[in-house]
């Protein structure tokens, strides 16, 4: 993927050979104010109930208008257009990749795969401490494939169902799940948005991510071991529940695994963007969805809404967009597409365009000099993880990738890990933490997580030390 618009990238596209340094220009100051103002609204999402995508999308438009105006005043009407196209390419690859992955996850959810896993756990009569370790281990194991956000929500549902009124257990178990999901996502290209960006950028090969497996395990086990001491051996109240696995569930799981293989092969052997494999797999899922619809496999859900002449309406086979009056609706692959995290996807658009605009103004070069030039890569990469706990790790990692500082392979692995696990230090530092706060509202809170930040910090330090020990050959 292209950089955020460095001089070399522009020149390679036939663009101008010089760019303007706007870091001391009025437009640059206004752009910074707009970005930080928008991100302040993002951080306050939980209290304002304002979707995080809204302020960053508006901020992106304002920043790029400022870039275009300043360049036009200097007689250059092409640089802004070339630069924004580079950033749109960044977003398009990420957007389509995530859309395919989210659709598969939603299809598996609709077929009852995750319900089956949840019911199996809550009906086995395990002790609370056993549930603590099982849910943490599953969060660590599932997140490399199903992403940390989806995994955290699934496991949080289990501990809430098992814990019931035991708020102490639910709180500690939720913290454990967030840490495990973030740590598990750090050693896989599919586990976190930041690792996906690093992989698509070509800085770390698919197999090389697994060098972070042991440091990621350490990152989870250190705080988990400490927190487990706060949980007794008591057993929860028995829960009786059944889950229905719909026809084709395991086929969709197999198709998803095959899609991941296609994405890896497209990147490693055909030298194509991974998104080509993912979108091909999405097409296969659509064909299988057609088969499920044709065999009239019904799923029970509330009465359908009037879909009009949209693709959703046509896929349902409803002439003229008539509402479906029955409570049984045919399988609809477009419902899985509709349930994608659209706010998150649009948030990525705003973040990538905002950071790209600031990079065009020269702020990323300035930041690269201050962090990596003066502090050194090790200190800078550790600070990236700490910064990810306060600011979402996506803009932080995108900024680092846009700077492209000169670092050896070990340092790129280090920043990949710290950006992924650093968000565990605070509940608002990762998408998994924010989502679980919403699910366990009033129980798992910012301050309840903060009480265990010291233990999480020990795991953060231990994982960094472990990386330097076992991956010493990666450092030059």
Secondary structure by P-SEA (a helix, b strand, c coil): ccccccaaaaaaaccccccccccccaaaaaaaaaaaaaaaaaaacccccccaaaaaaaaaaaaaaaaaaaaaaaccccaaaaaaaaaaaaaaaaaaaaaaaaaaaaaaaaaaaaaaaaaaaaaccccaaaaaaaaaaaaaaacccccaaaaaaaaaaaaaaaaccaaaaaaaaaaaaaaaaaaaacccccccaaaaaaaaaccccccccccaaaaaaaacaaaaaaaaaaccccccccccbbbbbccaaaaaaaaaaaaaaaaaaacccccccaaaaaaaaaaaaaaaaaaaaaacccccccccccccccaaaaaaccccccccccccccccaaaaaaacaaaaaaaaaaaaaaaaaaaaacaaaaaaaaacccccaaaaaaaaaaaaacccaaaaaaaaaaacccccaaaaaaaaaaaaccccccccccaaaaaaaaaacccccaaaaaaaaaaaaaaaaaaaaaaaaccccccc
